[in-house]
Structures are given as C-alpha cells and as structure tokens.
Amino acid sequence: MDRRRFMGYSFVAGAIGVCGCSQSPQPQEQHGRGGTDTAPFELEEATVASLQGDIKSGKYTARSITELYLRRIEALDKQGPSLHSIIETNPEALQIADALDAERKAKGMRGPLHGIPVLVKDNIDTADRMTTTAGSLALSGSIPPQDSMVAKKLRQAGAIILGKANLSEWANIRSNRSSSGWSARGGQCRNPYVLDRNPCGSSSGSATVTAASLCAVSIGTGTDGSIVCPSGTCGIVGIKPTVGLVSRAGVIPIAHSQDTAGPICRTVTDAAILLGALTGVDPRDPATSASQGKSYTDYTPFLDPNGLKGMRVGVVRSEFGFNAAVDKLMEDAIDVLKKNGAEIIEKTNMEPVRQLGDVELEVLLYELKADLNAYLASLGQNAPVKTLKDIIEFNDRNADKEFIYFGQELFLQAEAKGPLTDEKYMAALKKSRQVAREQGIDAVMMKNKLDAIIAPTNGPAWLTDHVNGDHFAGGSSTGPAIAGYPSITVPCGFVSGLPIGISFSGRAWSEPALIQIAFAYEQATKHRRSPKFLPSLETSTNS
C-alpha cells in the first residue's frame, strides 16, 4: 500500500513537486486569481504576550477578546472564504470569559493563559456543552464524563476553550484514500493561503484556525505528522512533544505508542508558553510517568535569540530531493543556521527508518482496535457506539453521509487484528522502536554529538482531490513519530505562495534544546506571513 495515502507524512519523498517550482518569499507576491476580501482584524497575529499586555492595560478584557474571535470565526469560517475549520464553538465561552475577568480583578491571574481563547481539536474530550466526535457522525452527541487532561490543564492555566477544530475524520486512520481535513461533521477544511489547496492533516482545523487568526493558539494531536504537517503547510509553528510529556487521557486515540497532543501557534514563544501549560504526570496515562524530572512547566527560559551558537545540527539529506524549490529553502535555512553559530553535520544517515512504513502500519492497526475500544468504554453507558465494530457498522448504515469520498478499509483491517499479546504485534513494535530509536535517531545523534536534526516538514500544499485522495510529495515526520521523539516545525519560506516548514527533531525529552534552536532560527528569519485567502493559483507554466 502507499504509505503516504495512509498517514500521509511518510519519510518516503515523492519524485515531483506538487506545484510549480517558482520560489516566492511572500504569498502576497503570487499572482493568484484574486484574494477574498476580508475586513481588517485588530487581533490579527496577536500573541499571548500582546493579549495579556492589552488586558493589563485595560484595552481589552477576556470577554472583548473572545467576542472579537467569535466574530472573526463567523466572518471567515462560516462566511467569506468558508474555511470549514471549526466544527462547533463553545456556547459558554462568553460566560467563562466574564468569570475569568472577575477572577483576575479579585485574585489575579490563574496562569499564563488567563483569558486567552484556545481552540482544541475535536478528538480532545471536554466535559461541557460541546461534543467530542473526531469529526464522525458515529459519535454525534457524545459528551465525555470528564475533561481530558489537556482540557483540564488549559482550564487550570486560565484558558477559554473557544471551540472544537475540524480534523481529518478519526485523525486520518479510516482510509488510505482519504482527503486530509475532511470529516462528515465538519466538511472539507481549506488552506487559508490558497483555498483550493489542502491544509494537510489530521490537525487541519487546528492549523487553519491559528494561521487565519481565528484564535490566539490551538491544540492539535499527532500520531505520524498530524501536528507538524498541517503546521508546516499552514505557515505556523507546531510542536509534537515526546510521547509522555503531555497526557493523552481523554484524547480519542489511534495508537498509544505514538499518539500525543501538542501546541499549534503562530510563534515559537506562544508554543513554548502553551507547551509548559500542558505538561505533567497523569495517573490516567501511564506514559507520563517517564516525564518525571524531565518536563518543565515553563519553557520560555529556553527562548534565546542567540541559541544557535555552538549547536551541532545534523542534516537528513535523504529527506530532500522531492521538490527543487523546497531544497533551495532548506539550503537557505542551513546558511542561516551557520551564520548564527551552528555547526552543520552533513553525514546524518537515517535511511533505515525509511523502510519502516509497513511495520509502523502493523503496530498502529493493532493499537487502534485496542485503544479505541478502551476509549469508547470510558464514555460509559451513554456512548453512541461501544466498539470499533459498532463504528464500522454505523458507517455502513450511513454510507450516504460517511462514504461520500472514501471508505473505511483501514478500520476493517484494524478490526481483523487480534489482541496486543499477539506475537506479530509485539515483533512489529520491537522492530519499529529498535530501528527508529537505537539504530536510528539515538545512534545518529550520539555518533555525531548532535543537538538536533533537520529536514523539510512538507512540500507545497496539493490541490484538494476528493476523487483520488491526498497527494503528499514529501515530509520527515515518520522517524521521530515511530520513536516517540519530539519535533518542532517553523516556517522557512514559500513555494508559489504556499508555506514550507523546516523540522527540528531530537532525542526523547529534548524539547528545551529544540525550542532554543527553533526560536533562534525563527528570530533570524521571520518567515511568518498572514494568509490572504486566495481562491486559487494560476496554472504554472514551469511545472
């Protein structure tokens, strides 16, 4: 099977680019067929720090900020360019904002996100008046009995959970011919830079809402690329943390060996603030016990603009070559790293990890059945469906709504798997971890004494295609994903007006070093540009 059709973020790079290879430093310089007229927005590109400063000065309140974002959502998500990036907004958002304003006056700030609106992916449980459905009609009306730990941490930090972001249904694990960003509940999410292009998945909505300034920051989840690919494709920053740094309790799962939630933001600073609010040991997720003594509640001390000095950075050349313009952006990025004091190590061989596609799929399908059934059981008697088998049968009965564009062959393959005690599963898990960790990232980084490895996050966004499914050109998420290790993507430029990201990856619990490197690179380049909501790009004559 084509791995890129399964998860879509394969180490295997395509032979051709998605669009013409003409390079553009800024999307507004492209000659698209007219942008969508949008009114100026006073909170466009607002950061957590700027919003907190404005609240402190009295310019805004949590309520007024929330009202502005809700109006922005109505104007851009439901009308205007119709981004389809949000499944539902929180009917209690303004009430929560009022309470946080009153609390700030009476007691001071609850945490770093006090009064800040945050959108979360619709596979993250919130025990409120919103549903949690992974975009599927099978879970319509499902309200979990308790918050996910992610939602709990956000509330503890003072955040306003503004709504649920659209996603690739079931986080892109239903079919190997899916269209990223499509769900039966949310429809087709659109790339805010060029609307007929795909935002990548599965955290499509989380990336789109952040890029389009529909919220301050957002939360995505990733199994293999679902945080970094949409972040790269939508021109923003995404952090896929070490597995176990952020609790997965109450997150609709694919696979416990690779799943994680993480920040999707417009700046590395906001991502560092948000990550610190999410960390901590959680008895509901045993994987978090390994983070004891290795996590931080505040990652902002690692935001050093001179942080590249003395850093040893390895270049994963095997992930280049799928698009000449992307290669050029990566060479420019390498020059920036060098000029700012980093030592570049060229011989960084990750070739063995490129052969793990089928082994990874075997692990994920086994774990999908076990983990999804366990999640559904946690919903109690009110769960609309009780097992993966029930979901399959629901989809068959509702094929006219769920199978509009693609089927559920991966669900069928997962349902056919046995328990996690099967030798086939255990052998696949052992091999994938050995190759990705000991023989892959760990070996390369130890041998070369590296602080990080770099590779392209994504190719230019492809035209959304409901007939053939996704057209992934290249990416570099699979090695860190299988290993359960962290990655951070940062904007590194544009190809034909479409954003490209650079990924900084490392060993387990290396978030501090990666944040330091990513921030210094971001400050040296400042490639971030707001989207212009172009309907389309003119056909390139150079493709």
N, C-alpha and C positions, 0 to 999 in steps of 0.2 A: 504494500500500500504506500501511497505518497505521504510521508510524514508531515509535509507542510500542509496537507489537507486535514490532518488530524488535529495537531495542536497549533500548527501554523508558525512556529518560531524555531524551526529546525536549524541545527548547525550547518546543514547542507545548503550551500548557497546556489541560487539559480544561475543560469548561464547568461541571461539577458536582463536588462533593466525593465522596470515596469513602464516607464515613460521615457521621453527624450532625455538625452544626457546633457542638455544645455544647463549650465550652472547659474544659479541666481542667489545673490546674497540676501535678498529680501523678497518675500512673496508679493508685495505690492508692486514690484517691478515687472511682474509677469503680465502678459497680455491675455488675461482671461476674458471671457465673454461677459464682462460687466460684473461688478460686485453687488451684493444685496445691500440696499440702503438700510442702515441701522442708525438709530439716534445715538449721539454721544452718551457715554455712560460714565458717570462720575467715579465709579468704583473699578473701572477697567484697570487690570493689572495691580489692584490693591493687594498689599501683603498683610500678613498677620500683624507685623510690627506697625505698619502705617495705620491699620484699622484700630489697633489698640491706642495708638497716639491720638487719633481723631476722637475716640471715645473719651479719652482722658481730658482732652482739650474742650470737650463739650460740642464739637462739631457734629458728631453723630452719637446715637445710642445703639444698643444692640437691636432694639426694635426698628429704628430707622434703617439700619444696615440690612436687616432681614427683609424689610419691605422693599428696599431697592433691588435686592437679589430676586425676590419673588416677581417683581415687575419685569426684570430682565429675563427671567425664565419664561414668562408669558409672551414677551415680545420676540424672543429668539427660538425658544424650544417648541412652543405651540403654534406660533405665527411666524412671520418673517421668513428666515431660512428654514424653519421647521426642522431643527436638529434631531428631534426624537431621542434626546439624550437622557431624559428623566421619565421614569415610569410613574411616580407619584410624589407630590410634595407633602410635607408634614402638616396636617391641619392644626396642630398645636404649636407651630413654630413661633407665631407672634406672642402667644401666651407664655411660652418658655423664655422668649426674649425679654418680655416685661419682667418676669420673675428674676432674670439674671441682672437686669438693670437695677432692680430694687436691692438685690443682694449685694451688688457692687457698692452701692451707696451706704448700705448698712454695715457690711463686713469686709469690703474689699474684694479683690479678685480671688476666685476659686482656684484658678490655674491659668496656664499660658494661653488657653484658647477661650477665655471667658468672653462670651458674647459673640464669638466668631461662628458664622454659618458654615457647616460642613455637609457635603453630600456623600452618602455611602452607597456602595454597590448593592444591588438588590439580591445579593446572596448573604447579606450580613444581618443577623437577627436583631430586630428592635421590638421590645415588648411594649408597644404603644398602639396608636390607631392606624399605623401603616402595616402593610403586609410584607412578607418576605417570601419571594417566589422563584428566584433565579430566572425570572422572565417567563416562566412556564405557566400555562393555564391550569396545569395539574395541581398547582399549589395556590390557586386563586383563593383569596380569603384567609390564607394561613397567617395567623398571628402567634408567634412562639410564646411559650410560657415565661421566658425570661430573656433579658438582653444578652446578646453576645458580649464577650469580654471587651471586644473592640468598642461596641456602643457604650458599655459601662465606663470604660476608660475615657472616652470622649466626653461623656457627661461629667465625669469627675474633674476633667480639665476645664469645664465650663463651656464646652462647645454647644451650639444649637444644631441638632441633626435636622437639616433642612428638607431632606427627602431621600428617595431611592433612585440611584442612577441606573439607566438601562445597561444591558450587557449582552454578550453572545449567550443565547439561552443555554442554561445548565453549564455556563462557563466554557462553552465550545467543546463539550465532550459527547454530544449526542450523535454527531455525524461527521464523517471525514470529507463531506462536500458542503459544509456549512458556509454561510456568509457571516463573517465577523460583524458584531454589532446588531444582529437581528435577533429579536425574541418575539414570541407570539403576543406577549403583553405590551411590549414597548415599540414594536415595529423596527424599522431599519435606522439605526443611528448613523449620522452623517459626519464626515470630516469637516470641521469648521473652516479649514483653509480652502478647500475646493469641494463643494457639496456632493458632487457625484463620485468622489473618491471615498475609499473605505477608511475608517478610523482605527482599524486593527482591533483585535480582541484578546481576551474576553472583557477586559475592563474598559470597553469602548466608551460607555457613557461617562464613567469617572474621568477619563482623559478629556473628552469633548467638553464637559461642563467646566472643567478647570481652564482649558485653553481659551474658552469663549467667555470667561469671567462670569459664569452663572453662579459661582460660589467663591469663597475665599480659597479653600483647599478641599480635597476629596480623598476618599479611601478606595483603593482597588484591591483585588486579590490576584494571586498568580500561582499557577502550577508549573507551566513552562512558557514564559514570555508574556503572560497576561497582564502584568504591570508595565514592564519595560517597553514592549512593542507598541501598545497604544500611546504611551507617554512619548516615545520617540516619534511616532507618526503624527502626533498632535502638537509637537514642538514644545514639550514641557519636561519637567523633571519627575522621575519615578524611582522609588527605592523598593526593590524586592529584598526584604531582610533575610538574614539567616533563619532557616526553619527552626522555630522555637523561641525566637526573640519576641514575637507577637503571638498571643494566644489565638488559636483557631476555634475555640469553643463557641458554638453558635454561628459558625460560618458554614453554609451549605457546601459540602466537600466534593472534591474529586479524589484526592489521594493524600493520606496523611504523611507520606514520605517526602512530598514536595510542596504541598499547599502552604501558603502564607498570605497574610494581608499586609498592606503597606501604603505609604503616602504617595499621592499623586498631586503635584503642586507646580506652581509657575517658577519657583526659585528653590535653590538648594537650601537656603536659610529656612524657608517655610517647611520644607521636607524634613529638615533636622528637628525643628520645633515639634512637628506632628509625630515624628517617629518617637521622640522622647516621651510623649504623652501616651503612647500605646504599649510600651514595654512592661514586663513584669511577669513573675511566676504565677501561674494559674493552675490550681489543682484539677480543673476540668480539662486541661490539656497537658498531659504528662511531658510532652516535648519541651515545654517551657522550663522544666526543672534544670535543664542543661544551661540555661541562660543565667543562672545564679552566679553573681560575681562577674559576669561578662557583659551585662547590659547597663545602659545609662538612662536616667530619666530626663537628662538634658544633654543633647548632642551639639548644642550651639558653641561650646568652647572649642570645638574642632573646626570652626569656620575661620580659617586662616587664609587671607588673600595671598600670603607668601608660602602656602602649604606645599607647593610643588618642589621646593628646594630640597635636594638630597633624596627625593623619592625615586625608587627604581621601578620602572613601568615596563612590562612586557607587552609586545605587540603580537597578537594572534593573527598572523598573515593568512592562515588557512581560511579565515572568515572574510577575507577581502575577495575582490575579483568578480562579484556578481553585477556590478554597475560601475562604470568608469568614473562617473561624477561623484559617486559615494566614495570611491577610492581617493579621489582628489581632496574631498573634505577631510578624510581621515589623515592624509599626508599633511594637510594644513594644521590639523589638530596636533599631530606629532611635533610639528615645528613649534607650535605654541608651548607644548609641554617642555621641549628642550630649552627654549628661550627663557622659560621661567624656572629653570633649575633642575628639572627632572632628568634622570639618566634613562635613556631608552635602550631596552634589551630586545634585539630583533629575533633571536632564536628561541621562540616560545612555541613549542610544538604541542598542540592539543589534538592532533589528528586522531588518536584512538577514541576520543569521546565522540567524534563524528559518526562512529559506527554503531551507536547505542540506540538508534531510533526504535527498532523492533523490540529490544529488551525493555526500554522505557515504557512502551505501549503495553507490554505484558503486565508490568507492575501496576500501571495506572488502571487498567481494566479490572484486575483483581481487587485493588483497593477501592475503586469506585463502588463496586457492588457492596462490599462490607461497610464502607464508611457512609455511603448514602443511606443504606438501610438503618444504620445506627442513628444517623441524624433524624430520619423520619420517625423512628421510635421515640426520640427525645421530645417530639412535639406532643406526645400523649394521645388521648382518645379523639381529640378534635382534628387530628391530621387528615387533610383531604385524601391523601394516599399514604399507604403504610410501608410500601416496599418499592424497589426498582421495578419489579414485575408489575406492580399496580400502575406505575407511571407509563410503562410500555403499553399496557392495555388501555389506559386513558388516552394516550396519543393515537392509538389505532382507532378508538371510537370517535376521536375528534380530529381525524386526519385533514378535514377541510380547513381547519384553523392552524394545526400544528405542522402539517406537512406541505405547506404552500410551496416551499422552495427546496426542502431536503428532508431526509428521513431520520431514522434512529438506529442505523446499523451498529454504531459503537455501543449503544445501550444493549442491543441484542447480544453482542459479543461479551459484554461485561456480565450480563445475566447468566450466560452459559459457563462462567468461571466457577470454580469451587471455592472452598474456604482458604483463609490466609495460612493455613497449615500445609497446603499443597506444596510438594517439593518443587514443582515447576515455578511457582511464585517465589519461593524462598531462594531458589537458584538465580532467578532473574534479578531479584532485589540485591543479592550479594554481588553479582557481576556488575550491575549498574553502579553501585556505590564504590566498588573497588576501582573501576575504570575512571569514573568521574572524580573520585576523591584521591585515593592513594596513588594511582597511576596517572592521574590527570592533573587537576589544579594543585593539589598538595605537592606533588613531585616537581612540577614545573616551577612553582613559586619557591620551594625550598632550594632546588638546584641553582636557581638564578638569583636567589635572595631578593625576591620581588615584593613590592608593597601592593601592587595591583597589576591586572592585565587589562588590555583594552581591545575593543573590536567594534565594528559598526553595530548599532542596535537594530537598524531596519533599513529597508530600501524605500524608495518613494512610494507613497500610497497608491494602490492599484484602483482601477475603476471597480466600484461595487458591481458584482455579477451574480445575480440570483439563479442564473442557468447553470453555470459551471462551478460556482463557489469561489473561494478565495484564490488569489494569485500571489502568493508570497515569493519574493525574489531572494531574500537573504536575511540573516539575523544571527545572533550569537548567544541566545539565552539558554540553550539546552544543557551545556556543561554545568554552569552554576546551578541550574534548576534541579538536575538529577542529583548533584552533590548536596543540595540543600544550602548552598552558599549564597552570599549577598551579591547584588548588582545594583548599580546606580546608573541611570541614563540621564544625559544632559544634552540640550540642543547643541549641534555642531555646524549648522548651516542649512541650506535649502538646495534642492534639485528641482528645477522647473516650478519653483514656488511651493514645493512640498517639503515639510520639515524632515530632517535627518538627525538622529541622535547618536552619540558615542556612549558606549557602555564601559564602566569601570567596575571590574569584578575582583573578588579576592577570596581568601580562605574564611572559614567559619568565624563569626564574631568580629570581622574586620571592618565593621561599619565606621568606626571613628576615622581610620586611615582613608577609607573610600570617600567619606564626606569631606575630609580635608582636601583630598586631591580634586574631587568633583567641584568643590566650591572655588578653589583657586583657578581651575580651568574656566569655570563659568565667569568669574570676575575678570579674567584676562581676555575673554572673547565677547561676552554679552550678545549671543546669537538670538536670544529670545525675541520674537516679534508677534504682535497680536494678529489673529486671523482676520481676513477680510471677507469671508463667506462668498468667495467666487462661485458661481453656479457650475463652471466648467473651465478647463484649459483648452486653448486652441490645439488642434492636432499638430504635433511636431513633425517637421519635415526631416528631422535628423534622427528619427528613431530607427 
